[in-house]
Amino acid sequence: MTDIDKLDQWFKEELARIRYELEFPSRKIEFTSAIIHIPERSNWYVVLFDELSYYPKKGSEPNLFQRKMMELFFGVKWKKTTQK
């Protein structure tokens, strides 16, 4: 196989690859490094069901009025964790 034949073969393969990519565009997802920020937990938590607890992020906990209304209407009681 001569150099011209090799070049001709390469050119045909490239044309076929380009046609394929135009017909079926690749959907590549490129991942870059990311930092996931996990907010700090509050000292308050509520047990919603038997095994399910909810800890709001620090600063987003309900005030006394909201906690009492949730206890009266929904029957859930907010508790404060003890710091060790």
PDB file with SEQRES, HELIX, SHEET and CRYST1 records, atoms N, CA, C and O in Angstrom:
SEQRES   1 A   84  MET THR ASP ILE ASP LYS LEU ASP GLN TRP PHE LYS GLU          
SEQRES   2 A   84  GLU LEU ALA ARG ILE ARG TYR GLU LEU GLU PHE PRO SER          
SEQRES   3 A   84  ARG LYS ILE GLU PHE THR SER ALA ILE ILE HIS ILE PRO          
SEQRES   4 A   84  GLU ARG SER ASN TRP TYR VAL VAL LEU PHE ASP GLU LEU          
SEQRES   5 A   84  SER TYR TYR PRO LYS LYS GLY SER GLU PRO ASN LEU PHE          
SEQRES   6 A   84  GLN ARG LYS MET MET GLU LEU PHE PHE GLY VAL LYS TRP          
SEQRES   7 A   84  LYS LYS THR THR GLN LYS                                      
HELIX    1 AA1 ASP A    3  GLU A   23  1                                  21    
HELIX    2 AA2 LEU A   64  PHE A   74  1                                  11    
SHEET    1 AA1 3 SER A  53  TYR A  54  0                                        
SHEET    2 AA1 3 TRP A  44  VAL A  47 -1                                        
SHEET    3 AA1 3 TRP A  78  LYS A  80 -1                                        
CRYST1    1.000    1.000    1.000  90.00  90.00  90.00 P 1           1          
ATOM      1  N   MET A   1       0.848  -1.166   0.000  1.00  0.00           N  
ATOM      2  CA  MET A   1       0.000   0.000   0.000  1.00  0.00           C  
ATOM      3  C   MET A   1       0.903   1.241   0.000  1.00  0.00           C  
ATOM      4  O   MET A   1       1.792   1.373   0.841  1.00  0.00           O  
ATOM      5  N   THR A   2       0.669   2.111  -0.918  1.00  0.00           N  
ATOM      6  CA  THR A   2       1.519   3.302  -1.048  1.00  0.00           C  
ATOM      7  C   THR A   2       1.020   4.391  -0.102  1.00  0.00           C  
ATOM      8  O   THR A   2      -0.026   4.266   0.534  1.00  0.00           O  
ATOM      9  N   ASP A   3       1.798   5.449  -0.035  1.00  0.00           N  
ATOM     10  CA  ASP A   3       1.441   6.576   0.829  1.00  0.00           C  
ATOM     11  C   ASP A   3       0.149   7.239   0.371  1.00  0.00           C  
ATOM     12  O   ASP A   3      -0.644   7.687   1.198  1.00  0.00           O  
ATOM     13  N   ILE A   4      -0.063   7.304  -0.907  1.00  0.00           N  
ATOM     14  CA  ILE A   4      -1.280   7.922  -1.438  1.00  0.00           C  
ATOM     15  C   ILE A   4      -2.496   7.069  -1.080  1.00  0.00           C  
ATOM     16  O   ILE A   4      -3.551   7.606  -0.745  1.00  0.00           O  
ATOM     17  N   ASP A   5      -2.356   5.739  -1.149  1.00  0.00           N  
ATOM     18  CA  ASP A   5      -3.451   4.847  -0.779  1.00  0.00           C  
ATOM     19  C   ASP A   5      -3.772   4.980   0.724  1.00  0.00           C  
ATOM     20  O   ASP A   5      -4.939   4.988   1.114  1.00  0.00           O  
ATOM     21  N   LYS A   6      -2.735   5.082   1.549  1.00  0.00           N  
ATOM     22  CA  LYS A   6      -2.938   5.245   2.993  1.00  0.00           C  
ATOM     23  C   LYS A   6      -3.651   6.562   3.286  1.00  0.00           C  
ATOM     24  O   LYS A   6      -4.564   6.617   4.110  1.00  0.00           O  
ATOM     25  N   LEU A   7      -3.221   7.619   2.599  1.00  0.00           N  
ATOM     26  CA  LEU A   7      -3.841   8.923   2.782  1.00  0.00           C  
ATOM     27  C   LEU A   7      -5.299   8.896   2.310  1.00  0.00           C  
ATOM     28  O   LEU A   7      -6.178   9.471   2.953  1.00  0.00           O  
ATOM     29  N   ASP A   8      -5.543   8.227   1.190  1.00  0.00           N  
ATOM     30  CA  ASP A   8      -6.900   8.101   0.665  1.00  0.00           C  
ATOM     31  C   ASP A   8      -7.785   7.325   1.642  1.00  0.00           C  
ATOM     32  O   ASP A   8      -8.937   7.699   1.865  1.00  0.00           O  
ATOM     33  N   GLN A   9      -7.254   6.245   2.225  1.00  0.00           N  
ATOM     34  CA  GLN A   9      -7.995   5.442   3.198  1.00  0.00           C  
ATOM     35  C   GLN A   9      -8.314   6.276   4.447  1.00  0.00           C  
ATOM     36  O   GLN A   9      -9.437   6.247   4.950  1.00  0.00           O  
ATOM     37  N   TRP A  10      -7.322   7.013   4.936  1.00  0.00           N  
ATOM     38  CA  TRP A  10      -7.524   7.868   6.114  1.00  0.00           C  
ATOM     39  C   TRP A  10      -8.604   8.925   5.836  1.00  0.00           C  
ATOM     40  O   TRP A  10      -9.456   9.193   6.682  1.00  0.00           O  
ATOM     41  N   PHE A  11      -8.551   9.513   4.645  1.00  0.00           N  
ATOM     42  CA  PHE A  11      -9.510  10.550   4.275  1.00  0.00           C  
ATOM     43  C   PHE A  11     -10.937   9.985   4.239  1.00  0.00           C  
ATOM     44  O   PHE A  11     -11.873  10.635   4.705  1.00  0.00           O  
ATOM     45  N   LYS A  12     -11.099   8.792   3.694  1.00  0.00           N  
ATOM     46  CA  LYS A  12     -12.415   8.155   3.636  1.00  0.00           C  
ATOM     47  C   LYS A  12     -12.945   7.849   5.041  1.00  0.00           C  
ATOM     48  O   LYS A  12     -14.130   8.033   5.320  1.00  0.00           O  
ATOM     49  N   GLU A  13     -12.059   7.382   5.917  1.00  0.00           N  
ATOM     50  CA  GLU A  13     -12.469   7.080   7.289  1.00  0.00           C  
ATOM     51  C   GLU A  13     -12.884   8.344   8.037  1.00  0.00           C  
ATOM     52  O   GLU A  13     -13.846   8.346   8.804  1.00  0.00           O  
ATOM     53  N   GLU A  14     -12.133   9.418   7.793  1.00  0.00           N  
ATOM     54  CA  GLU A  14     -12.475  10.686   8.446  1.00  0.00           C  
ATOM     55  C   GLU A  14     -13.819  11.212   7.949  1.00  0.00           C  
ATOM     56  O   GLU A  14     -14.626  11.702   8.738  1.00  0.00           O  
ATOM     57  N   LEU A  15     -14.058  11.111   6.649  1.00  0.00           N  
ATOM     58  CA  LEU A  15     -15.349  11.548   6.101  1.00  0.00           C  
ATOM     59  C   LEU A  15     -16.496  10.726   6.679  1.00  0.00           C  
ATOM     60  O   LEU A  15     -17.553  11.269   6.997  1.00  0.00           O  
ATOM     61  N   ALA A  16     -16.290   9.429   6.814  1.00  0.00           N  
ATOM     62  CA  ALA A  16     -17.324   8.564   7.383  1.00  0.00           C  
ATOM     63  C   ALA A  16     -17.571   8.935   8.849  1.00  0.00           C  
ATOM     64  O   ALA A  16     -18.720   8.969   9.289  1.00  0.00           O  
ATOM     65  N   ARG A  17     -16.513   9.211   9.603  1.00  0.00           N  
ATOM     66  CA  ARG A  17     -16.662   9.599  11.015  1.00  0.00           C  
ATOM     67  C   ARG A  17     -17.414  10.920  11.133  1.00  0.00           C  
ATOM     68  O   ARG A  17     -18.287  11.067  11.988  1.00  0.00           O  
ATOM     69  N   ILE A  18     -17.075  11.881  10.275  1.00  0.00           N  
ATOM     70  CA  ILE A  18     -17.733  13.190  10.322  1.00  0.00           C  
ATOM     71  C   ILE A  18     -19.205  13.062   9.955  1.00  0.00           C  
ATOM     72  O   ILE A  18     -20.056  13.682  10.592  1.00  0.00           O  
ATOM     73  N   ARG A  19     -19.512  12.271   8.946  1.00  0.00           N  
ATOM     74  CA  ARG A  19     -20.910  12.050   8.564  1.00  0.00           C  
ATOM     75  C   ARG A  19     -21.693  11.407   9.703  1.00  0.00           C  
ATOM     76  O   ARG A  19     -22.832  11.786   9.975  1.00  0.00           O  
ATOM     77  N   TYR A  20     -21.072  10.427  10.371  1.00  0.00           N  
ATOM     78  CA  TYR A  20     -21.730   9.742  11.476  1.00  0.00           C  
ATOM     79  C   TYR A  20     -22.005  10.725  12.616  1.00  0.00           C  
ATOM     80  O   TYR A  20     -23.091  10.716  13.196  1.00  0.00           O  
ATOM     81  N   GLU A  21     -21.019  11.575  12.940  1.00  0.00           N  
ATOM     82  CA  GLU A  21     -21.209  12.538  14.024  1.00  0.00           C  
ATOM     83  C   GLU A  21     -22.252  13.589  13.670  1.00  0.00           C  
ATOM     84  O   GLU A  21     -22.934  14.105  14.555  1.00  0.00           O  
ATOM     85  N   LEU A  22     -22.384  13.911  12.385  1.00  0.00           N  
ATOM     86  CA  LEU A  22     -23.416  14.862  11.990  1.00  0.00           C  
ATOM     87  C   LEU A  22     -24.803  14.239  12.079  1.00  0.00           C  
ATOM     88  O   LEU A  22     -25.766  14.911  12.450  1.00  0.00           O  
ATOM     89  N   GLU A  23     -24.905  12.970  11.745  1.00  0.00           N  
ATOM     90  CA  GLU A  23     -26.190  12.290  11.818  1.00  0.00           C  
ATOM     91  C   GLU A  23     -26.569  11.947  13.258  1.00  0.00           C  
ATOM     92  O   GLU A  23     -27.726  12.103  13.648  1.00  0.00           O  
ATOM     93  N   PHE A  24     -25.612  11.486  14.041  1.00  0.00           N  
ATOM     94  CA  PHE A  24     -25.837  11.067  15.423  1.00  0.00           C  
ATOM     95  C   PHE A  24     -24.874  11.844  16.325  1.00  0.00           C  
ATOM     96  O   PHE A  24     -23.811  11.333  16.679  1.00  0.00           O  
ATOM     97  N   PRO A  25     -25.233  13.060  16.694  1.00  0.00           N  
ATOM     98  CA  PRO A  25     -24.300  13.838  17.517  1.00  0.00           C  
ATOM     99  C   PRO A  25     -24.071  13.163  18.859  1.00  0.00           C  
ATOM    100  O   PRO A  25     -25.002  12.637  19.468  1.00  0.00           O  
ATOM    101  N   SER A  26     -22.856  13.180  19.303  1.00  0.00           N  
ATOM    102  CA  SER A  26     -22.523  12.541  20.570  1.00  0.00           C  
ATOM    103  C   SER A  26     -22.993  13.437  21.707  1.00  0.00           C  
ATOM    104  O   SER A  26     -22.923  14.664  21.630  1.00  0.00           O  
ATOM    105  N   ARG A  27     -23.459  12.806  22.734  1.00  0.00           N  
ATOM    106  CA  ARG A  27     -23.936  13.547  23.898  1.00  0.00           C  
ATOM    107  C   ARG A  27     -23.001  13.274  25.060  1.00  0.00           C  
ATOM    108  O   ARG A  27     -23.379  12.663  26.059  1.00  0.00           O  
ATOM    109  N   LYS A  28     -21.814  13.724  24.909  1.00  0.00           N  
ATOM    110  CA  LYS A  28     -20.820  13.505  25.945  1.00  0.00           C  
ATOM    111  C   LYS A  28     -21.025  14.533  27.054  1.00  0.00           C  
ATOM    112  O   LYS A  28     -21.253  15.713  26.791  1.00  0.00           O  
ATOM    113  N   ILE A  29     -20.940  14.071  28.273  1.00  0.00           N  
ATOM    114  CA  ILE A  29     -21.043  14.950  29.424  1.00  0.00           C  
ATOM    115  C   ILE A  29     -19.648  15.045  30.027  1.00  0.00           C  
ATOM    116  O   ILE A  29     -19.059  14.043  30.433  1.00  0.00           O  
ATOM    117  N   GLU A  30     -19.148  16.234  30.075  1.00  0.00           N  
ATOM    118  CA  GLU A  30     -17.830  16.427  30.652  1.00  0.00           C  
ATOM    119  C   GLU A  30     -18.002  16.855  32.100  1.00  0.00           C  
ATOM    120  O   GLU A  30     -18.708  17.818  32.400  1.00  0.00           O  
ATOM    121  N   PHE A  31     -17.355  16.133  32.981  1.00  0.00           N  
ATOM    122  CA  PHE A  31     -17.425  16.451  34.392  1.00  0.00           C  
ATOM    123  C   PHE A  31     -16.216  17.286  34.780  1.00  0.00           C  
ATOM    124  O   PHE A  31     -15.078  16.978  34.426  1.00  0.00           O  
ATOM    125  N   THR A  32     -16.491  18.320  35.497  1.00  0.00           N  
ATOM    126  CA  THR A  32     -15.408  19.114  36.064  1.00  0.00           C  
ATOM    127  C   THR A  32     -15.485  18.958  37.566  1.00  0.00           C  
ATOM    128  O   THR A  32     -16.512  18.536  38.099  1.00  0.00           O  
ATOM    129  N   SER A  33     -14.449  19.283  38.227  1.00  0.00           N  
ATOM    130  CA  SER A  33     -14.462  19.129  39.675  1.00  0.00           C  
ATOM    131  C   SER A  33     -15.426  20.141  40.280  1.00  0.00           C  
ATOM    132  O   SER A  33     -15.488  21.293  39.852  1.00  0.00           O  
ATOM    133  N   ALA A  34     -16.165  19.697  41.265  1.00  0.00           N  
ATOM    134  CA  ALA A  34     -17.137  20.556  41.924  1.00  0.00           C  
ATOM    135  C   ALA A  34     -17.046  20.346  43.427  1.00  0.00           C  
ATOM    136  O   ALA A  34     -16.725  19.257  43.903  1.00  0.00           O  
ATOM    137  N   ILE A  35     -17.330  21.387  44.145  1.00  0.00           N  
ATOM    138  CA  ILE A  35     -17.337  21.310  45.600  1.00  0.00           C  
ATOM    139  C   ILE A  35     -18.788  21.359  46.048  1.00  0.00           C  
ATOM    140  O   ILE A  35     -19.523  22.288  45.713  1.00  0.00           O  
ATOM    141  N   ILE A  36     -19.186  20.367  46.797  1.00  0.00           N  
ATOM    142  CA  ILE A  36     -20.546  20.318  47.316  1.00  0.00           C  
ATOM    143  C   ILE A  36     -20.515  20.876  48.729  1.00  0.00           C  
ATOM    144  O   ILE A  36     -19.813  20.364  49.601  1.00  0.00           O  
ATOM    145  N   HIS A  37     -21.283  21.929  48.940  1.00  0.00           N  
ATOM    146  CA  HIS A  37     -21.344  22.553  50.258  1.00  0.00           C  
ATOM    147  C   HIS A  37     -22.529  21.982  51.014  1.00  0.00           C  
ATOM    148  O   HIS A  37     -23.676  22.142  50.596  1.00  0.00           O  
ATOM    149  N   ILE A  38     -22.255  21.320  52.120  1.00  0.00           N  
ATOM    150  CA  ILE A  38     -23.302  20.757  52.960  1.00  0.00           C  
ATOM    151  C   ILE A  38     -23.507  21.719  54.121  1.00  0.00           C  
ATOM    152  O   ILE A  38     -22.584  21.958  54.898  1.00  0.00           O  
ATOM    153  N   PRO A  39     -24.722  22.276  54.245  1.00  0.00           N  
ATOM    154  CA  PRO A  39     -24.940  23.252  55.311  1.00  0.00           C  
ATOM    155  C   PRO A  39     -24.874  22.607  56.686  1.00  0.00           C  
ATOM    156  O   PRO A  39     -25.105  21.408  56.843  1.00  0.00           O  
ATOM    157  N   GLU A  40     -24.558  23.418  57.665  1.00  0.00           N  
ATOM    158  CA  GLU A  40     -24.444  22.936  59.039  1.00  0.00           C  
ATOM    159  C   GLU A  40     -25.842  22.650  59.592  1.00  0.00           C  
ATOM    160  O   GLU A  40     -26.779  23.412  59.353  1.00  0.00           O  
ATOM    161  N   ARG A  41     -25.972  21.563  60.320  1.00  0.00           N  
ATOM    162  CA  ARG A  41     -27.261  21.183  60.906  1.00  0.00           C  
ATOM    163  C   ARG A  41     -27.607  22.087  62.078  1.00  0.00           C  
ATOM    164  O   ARG A  41     -26.734  22.608  62.771  1.00  0.00           O  
ATOM    165  N   SER A  42     -28.889  22.252  62.272  1.00  0.00           N  
ATOM    166  CA  SER A  42     -29.386  23.008  63.411  1.00  0.00           C  
ATOM    167  C   SER A  42     -29.387  22.107  64.642  1.00  0.00           C  
ATOM    168  O   SER A  42     -29.240  20.890  64.533  1.00  0.00           O  
ATOM    169  N   ASN A  43     -29.554  22.719  65.813  1.00  0.00           N  
ATOM    170  CA  ASN A  43     -29.680  21.939  67.051  1.00  0.00           C  
ATOM    171  C   ASN A  43     -31.083  21.388  67.218  1.00  0.00           C  
ATOM    172  O   ASN A  43     -31.315  20.560  68.098  1.00  0.00           O  
ATOM    173  N   TRP A  44     -32.020  21.826  66.397  1.00  0.00           N  
ATOM    174  CA  TRP A  44     -33.396  21.383  66.478  1.00  0.00           C  
ATOM    175  C   TRP A  44     -33.672  20.293  65.454  1.00  0.00           C  
ATOM    176  O   TRP A  44     -33.107  20.298  64.360  1.00  0.00           O  
ATOM    177  N   TYR A  45     -34.549  19.355  65.818  1.00  0.00           N  
ATOM    178  CA  TYR A  45     -34.981  18.323  64.880  1.00  0.00           C  
ATOM    179  C   TYR A  45     -36.407  17.932  65.193  1.00  0.00           C  
ATOM    180  O   TYR A  45     -36.896  18.170  66.297  1.00  0.00           O  
ATOM    181  N   VAL A  46     -37.070  17.336  64.229  1.00  0.00           N  
ATOM    182  CA  VAL A  46     -38.437  16.860  64.409  1.00  0.00           C  
ATOM    183  C   VAL A  46     -38.513  15.438  63.885  1.00  0.00           C  
ATOM    184  O   VAL A  46     -37.940  15.129  62.840  1.00  0.00           O  
ATOM    185  N   VAL A  47     -39.219  14.568  64.604  1.00  0.00           N  
ATOM    186  CA  VAL A  47     -39.449  13.198  64.152  1.00  0.00           C  
ATOM    187  C   VAL A  47     -40.791  13.195  63.438  1.00  0.00           C  
ATOM    188  O   VAL A  47     -41.837  13.356  64.066  1.00  0.00           O  
ATOM    189  N   LEU A  48     -40.756  13.010  62.123  1.00  0.00           N  
ATOM    190  CA  LEU A  48     -41.980  13.076  61.322  1.00  0.00           C  
ATOM    191  C   LEU A  48     -42.757  11.771  61.378  1.00  0.00           C  
ATOM    192  O   LEU A  48     -43.967  11.771  61.602  1.00  0.00           O  
ATOM    193  N   PHE A  49     -42.063  10.664  61.176  1.00  0.00           N  
ATOM    194  CA  PHE A  49     -42.682   9.342  61.267  1.00  0.00           C  
ATOM    195  C   PHE A  49     -41.804   8.514  62.187  1.00  0.00           C  
ATOM    196  O   PHE A  49     -40.908   9.059  62.831  1.00  0.00           O  
ATOM    197  N   ASP A  50     -42.035   7.231  62.263  1.00  0.00           N  
ATOM    198  CA  ASP A  50     -41.293   6.390  63.205  1.00  0.00           C  
ATOM    199  C   ASP A  50     -39.785   6.499  63.035  1.00  0.00           C  
ATOM    200  O   ASP A  50     -39.063   6.677  64.016  1.00  0.00           O  
ATOM    201  N   GLU A  51     -39.305   6.394  61.811  1.00  0.00           N  
ATOM    202  CA  GLU A  51     -37.868   6.350  61.553  1.00  0.00           C  
ATOM    203  C   GLU A  51     -37.339   7.568  60.803  1.00  0.00           C  
ATOM    204  O   GLU A  51     -36.149   7.626  60.492  1.00  0.00           O  
ATOM    205  N   LEU A  52     -38.190   8.534  60.510  1.00  0.00           N  
ATOM    206  CA  LEU A  52     -37.798   9.663  59.672  1.00  0.00           C  
ATOM    207  C   LEU A  52     -37.683  10.933  60.506  1.00  0.00           C  
ATOM    208  O   LEU A  52     -38.668  11.405  61.076  1.00  0.00           O  
ATOM    209  N   SER A  53     -36.471  11.482  60.572  1.00  0.00           N  
ATOM    210  CA  SER A  53     -36.222  12.736  61.288  1.00  0.00           C  
ATOM    211  C   SER A  53     -35.787  13.797  60.304  1.00  0.00           C  
ATOM    212  O   SER A  53     -35.186  13.498  59.272  1.00  0.00           O  
ATOM    213  N   TYR A  54     -36.096  15.043  60.632  1.00  0.00           N  
ATOM    214  CA  TYR A  54     -35.708  16.164  59.776  1.00  0.00           C  
ATOM    215  C   TYR A  54     -34.901  17.152  60.609  1.00  0.00           C  
ATOM    216  O   TYR A  54     -35.359  17.616  61.653  1.00  0.00           O  
ATOM    217  N   TYR A  55     -33.706  17.468  60.144  1.00  0.00           N  
ATOM    218  CA  TYR A  55     -32.847  18.474  60.752  1.00  0.00           C  
ATOM    219  C   TYR A  55     -32.750  19.655  59.788  1.00  0.00           C  
ATOM    220  O   TYR A  55     -32.171  19.508  58.711  1.00  0.00           O  
ATOM    221  N   PRO A  56     -33.292  20.812  60.134  1.00  0.00           N  
ATOM    222  CA  PRO A  56     -33.154  21.962  59.239  1.00  0.00           C  
ATOM    223  C   PRO A  56     -31.736  22.504  59.284  1.00  0.00           C  
ATOM    224  O   PRO A  56     -30.964  22.160  60.179  1.00  0.00           O  
ATOM    225  N   LYS A  57     -31.391  23.353  58.319  1.00  0.00           N  
ATOM    226  CA  LYS A  57     -30.064  23.944  58.365  1.00  0.00           C  
ATOM    227  C   LYS A  57     -30.040  25.026  59.434  1.00  0.00           C  
ATOM    228  O   LYS A  57     -31.069  25.597  59.795  1.00  0.00           O  
ATOM    229  N   LYS A  58     -28.850  25.290  59.923  1.00  0.00           N  
ATOM    230  CA  LYS A  58     -28.681  26.242  61.016  1.00  0.00           C  
ATOM    231  C   LYS A  58     -29.202  27.616  60.594  1.00  0.00           C  
ATOM    232  O   LYS A  58     -28.831  28.139  59.543  1.00  0.00           O  
ATOM    233  N   GLY A  59     -30.063  28.187  61.427  1.00  0.00           N  
ATOM    234  CA  GLY A  59     -30.651  29.484  61.143  1.00  0.00           C  
ATOM    235  C   GLY A  59     -32.020  29.389  60.499  1.00  0.00           C  
ATOM    236  O   GLY A  59     -32.709  30.403  60.391  1.00  0.00           O  
ATOM    237  N   SER A  60     -32.445  28.192  60.061  1.00  0.00           N  
ATOM    238  CA  SER A  60     -33.755  28.017  59.414  1.00  0.00           C  
ATOM    239  C   SER A  60     -34.747  27.258  60.288  1.00  0.00           C  
ATOM    240  O   SER A  60     -35.800  26.838  59.809  1.00  0.00           O  
ATOM    241  N   GLU A  61     -34.423  27.082  61.549  1.00  0.00           N  
ATOM    242  CA  GLU A  61     -35.329  26.341  62.423  1.00  0.00           C  
ATOM    243  C   GLU A  61     -36.550  27.215  62.759  1.00  0.00           C  
ATOM    244  O   GLU A  61     -36.446  28.441  62.793  1.00  0.00           O  
ATOM    245  N   PRO A  62     -37.698  26.581  63.004  1.00  0.00           N  
ATOM    246  CA  PRO A  62     -38.898  27.354  63.314  1.00  0.00           C  
ATOM    247  C   PRO A  62     -38.822  27.988  64.703  1.00  0.00           C  
ATOM    248  O   PRO A  62     -38.139  27.486  65.596  1.00  0.00           O  
ATOM    249  N   ASN A  63     -39.531  29.091  64.862  1.00  0.00           N  
ATOM    250  CA  ASN A  63     -39.543  29.742  66.173  1.00  0.00           C  
ATOM    251  C   ASN A  63     -40.549  29.045  67.088  1.00  0.00           C  
ATOM    252  O   ASN A  63     -41.173  28.061  66.691  1.00  0.00           O  
ATOM    253  N   LEU A  64     -40.706  29.552  68.310  1.00  0.00           N  
ATOM    254  CA  LEU A  64     -41.559  28.908  69.314  1.00  0.00           C  
ATOM    255  C   LEU A  64     -43.008  28.806  68.837  1.00  0.00           C  
ATOM    256  O   LEU A  64     -43.637  27.761  69.000  1.00  0.00           O  
ATOM    257  N   PHE A  65     -43.540  29.872  68.253  1.00  0.00           N  
ATOM    258  CA  PHE A  65     -44.921  29.866  67.770  1.00  0.00           C  
ATOM    259  C   PHE A  65     -45.113  28.800  66.692  1.00  0.00           C  
ATOM    260  O   PHE A  65     -46.085  28.045  66.733  1.00  0.00           O  
ATOM    261  N   GLN A  66     -44.198  28.734  65.735  1.00  0.00           N  
ATOM    262  CA  GLN A  66     -44.317  27.747  64.659  1.00  0.00           C  
ATOM    263  C   GLN A  66     -44.221  26.320  65.198  1.00  0.00           C  
ATOM    264  O   GLN A  66     -44.952  25.437  64.750  1.00  0.00           O  
ATOM    265  N   ARG A  67     -43.331  26.095  66.148  1.00  0.00           N  
ATOM    266  CA  ARG A  67     -43.186  24.755  66.725  1.00  0.00           C  
ATOM    267  C   ARG A  67     -44.464  24.334  67.452  1.00  0.00           C  
ATOM    268  O   ARG A  67     -44.903  23.191  67.325  1.00  0.00           O  
ATOM    269  N   LYS A  68     -45.056  25.249  68.206  1.00  0.00           N  
ATOM    270  CA  LYS A  68     -46.286  24.923  68.943  1.00  0.00           C  
ATOM    271  C   LYS A  68     -47.465  24.684  67.994  1.00  0.00           C  
ATOM    272  O   LYS A  68     -48.282  23.794  68.234  1.00  0.00           O  
ATOM    273  N   MET A  69     -47.557  25.469  66.925  1.00  0.00           N  
ATOM    274  CA  MET A  69     -48.643  25.263  65.957  1.00  0.00           C  
ATOM    275  C   MET A  69     -48.499  23.917  65.246  1.00  0.00           C  
ATOM    276  O   MET A  69     -49.494  23.237  64.997  1.00  0.00           O  
ATOM    277  N   MET A  70     -47.264  23.532  64.920  1.00  0.00           N  
ATOM    278  CA  MET A  70     -47.040  22.217  64.293  1.00  0.00           C  
ATOM    279  C   MET A  70     -47.410  21.095  65.255  1.00  0.00           C  
ATOM    280  O   MET A  70     -47.941  20.060  64.852  1.00  0.00           O  
ATOM    281  N   GLU A  71     -47.119  21.321  66.536  1.00  0.00           N  
ATOM    282  CA  GLU A  71     -47.463  20.297  67.529  1.00  0.00           C  
ATOM    283  C   GLU A  71     -48.981  20.173  67.666  1.00  0.00           C  
ATOM    284  O   GLU A  71     -49.505  19.064  67.767  1.00  0.00           O  
ATOM    285  N   LEU A  72     -49.684  21.299  67.670  1.00  0.00           N  
ATOM    286  CA  LEU A  72     -51.136  21.261  67.808  1.00  0.00           C  
ATOM    287  C   LEU A  72     -51.835  20.703  66.576  1.00  0.00           C  
ATOM    288  O   LEU A  72     -52.731  19.868  66.695  1.00  0.00           O  
ATOM    289  N   PHE A  73     -51.431  21.157  65.400  1.00  0.00           N  
ATOM    290  CA  PHE A  73     -52.145  20.773  64.173  1.00  0.00           C  
ATOM    291  C   PHE A  73     -51.684  19.444  63.583  1.00  0.00           C  
ATOM    292  O   PHE A  73     -52.503  18.663  63.098  1.00  0.00           O  
ATOM    293  N   PHE A  74     -50.392  19.185  63.618  1.00  0.00           N  
ATOM    294  CA  PHE A  74     -49.862  17.979  62.956  1.00  0.00           C  
ATOM    295  C   PHE A  74     -49.414  16.892  63.922  1.00  0.00           C  
ATOM    296  O   PHE A  74     -49.182  15.758  63.505  1.00  0.00           O  
ATOM    297  N   GLY A  75     -49.291  17.211  65.183  1.00  0.00           N  
ATOM    298  CA  GLY A  75     -48.898  16.207  66.162  1.00  0.00           C  
ATOM    299  C   GLY A  75     -47.416  15.869  66.146  1.00  0.00           C  
ATOM    300  O   GLY A  75     -47.019  14.809  66.630  1.00  0.00           O  
ATOM    301  N   VAL A  76     -46.592  16.757  65.595  1.00  0.00           N  
ATOM    302  CA  VAL A  76     -45.145  16.519  65.606  1.00  0.00           C  
ATOM    303  C   VAL A  76     -44.505  17.439  66.630  1.00  0.00           C  
ATOM    304  O   VAL A  76     -44.916  18.591  66.776  1.00  0.00           O  
ATOM    305  N   LYS A  77     -43.525  16.952  67.324  1.00  0.00           N  
ATOM    306  CA  LYS A  77     -42.885  17.726  68.378  1.00  0.00           C  
ATOM    307  C   LYS A  77     -41.417  17.970  68.032  1.00  0.00           C  
ATOM    308  O   LYS A  77     -40.668  17.033  67.756  1.00  0.00           O  
ATOM    309  N   TRP A  78     -41.028  19.217  68.051  1.00  0.00           N  
ATOM    310  CA  TRP A  78     -39.641  19.597  67.814  1.00  0.00           C  
ATOM    311  C   TRP A  78     -38.859  19.394  69.089  1.00  0.00           C  
ATOM    312  O   TRP A  78     -39.339  19.696  70.182  1.00  0.00           O  
ATOM    313  N   LYS A  79     -37.639  18.877  68.944  1.00  0.00           N  
ATOM    314  CA  LYS A  79     -36.769  18.636  70.094  1.00  0.00           C  
ATOM    315  C   LYS A  79     -35.413  19.287  69.831  1.00  0.00           C  
ATOM    316  O   LYS A  79     -34.981  19.414  68.685  1.00  0.00           O  
ATOM    317  N   LYS A  80     -34.764  19.690  70.895  1.00  0.00           N  
ATOM    318  CA  LYS A  80     -33.453  20.297  70.784  1.00  0.00           C  
ATOM    319  C   LYS A  80     -32.400  19.266  71.190  1.00  0.00           C  
ATOM    320  O   LYS A  80     -32.525  18.615  72.227  1.00  0.00           O  
ATOM    321  N   THR A  81     -31.372  19.126  70.369  1.00  0.00           N  
ATOM    322  CA  THR A  81     -30.314  18.173  70.698  1.00  0.00           C  
ATOM    323  C   THR A  81     -29.403  18.794  71.750  1.00  0.00           C  
ATOM    324  O   THR A  81     -29.255  20.014  71.822  1.00  0.00           O  
ATOM    325  N   THR A  82     -28.805  17.944  72.554  1.00  0.00           N  
ATOM    326  CA  THR A  82     -27.883  18.432  73.570  1.00  0.00           C  
ATOM    327  C   THR A  82     -26.470  18.422  72.987  1.00  0.00           C  
ATOM    328  O   THR A  82     -26.057  17.468  72.327  1.00  0.00           O  
ATOM    329  N   GLN A  83     -25.753  19.489  73.245  1.00  0.00           N  
ATOM    330  CA  GLN A  83     -24.362  19.585  72.777  1.00  0.00           C  
ATOM    331  C   GLN A  83     -23.456  18.840  73.745  1.00  0.00           C  
ATOM    332  O   GLN A  83     -23.541  19.037  74.957  1.00  0.00           O  
ATOM    333  N   LYS A  84     -22.597  17.993  73.219  1.00  0.00           N  
ATOM    334  CA  LYS A  84     -21.665  17.228  74.076  1.00  0.00           C  
ATOM    335  C   LYS A  84     -20.317  17.882  74.088  1.00  0.00           C  
ATOM    336  O   LYS A  84     -19.400  17.394  74.748  1.00  0.00           O  
TER     337      LYS A  84                                                      
END                                                                             
